[in-house]
Amino acid sequence: MLYNNYMVRSADTSQITELKQIETLRRMGLPGRAELTFQLCDNLRQITKAGIRHRHPDYTDQQITQAYLRLILELELFQQIFPGCEIEP
């Protein structure tokens, strides 16, 4: 695959498969690729929260959300939103 004028190949994907993936993504168009991106983001958020729940089975849903936000936000911003919160992700 050409990326910024450099050939980039996936280490675990054959060239034929990679070309089919590119073709499929192009056929999806911008709306389809955007929808796929949103689905992947939702999946990642769910997986991350499941990991937090696994590590902290005693956390409430609110604490799971706070722990998730602690992972994705800068510490300063997190502390502004949740002053005094010492949650462990």
N, C-alpha and C positions, 0 to 999 in steps of 0.2 A: 504494500500500500504506500502511496506517495503522501508524505506529511511534511509540510514546509520544505519542499524540494529534496527530501531525503526518503529513501526507500525504507519502510519499516515493515517487518514481518513479525507476526505473532510466533512465539517459540513453540506453542502447542497447537497451532492451526495450520492445516495444509493450505497451499496457495489457492487451490481450487475452491476450498471451503471459504477462505477469506474473500475471494472475489464474489462468491455467491452472497455472503453476508453484506458486502458493500452494495451489490445490486439490489438486494432486498431492502436495505435501508433507503436507498435512493427511490425505489418504487413507493415506499411508505409516504414519501413527501414530508414536508415540514410538520404538518399536524400529527401525522403518525409517529414521527420521531419524537416530537414533544410529548405525546401521550406515553410513549415507551419510557422516556426519561422520567416522567412523573411517577409511573408505576415502579420503576427501579428505585427511585428515592423513597417511596412509601415502603417498599420491601426492606430497604436498608434500615429505615427508621424502626420497623417492626422487629427486625432481627436484633438491632442494637438494644431495644427495650426488653426483648426476651432475654438477652444476655444479662442485663441489669437485674431483671426479675430472678434469674437463676442464681446470681451471686448474692442477692438480697431478697430472699423469699418473704421476709417480714415487711418489706416496703409496701405502702399503699399505692394506689394508682397515681396519686398526686406526687408522691415521693419518686416513683419511677419516672414521671415526666420531669421533675426537677433534676434527677440524676442524669437523664438524657440531655437536658439543656446545659448541665454542667460540663458535659463532654463536648458539646458543639459550640459553646460560647466562650469568649475570652473571660478569664477569671474576674476581671474588673467589672465587666458588663453583668455577669452572673450575680456578683455581689451587690450591684446596684438594684437589680430586679428582686433578689432574694437576700436582703441584708441579714447577716447572722446565720444563714443557712450553711450548715457544715456537712451536707450530704456527700456520700461517697458513691461515685459511679461504679 
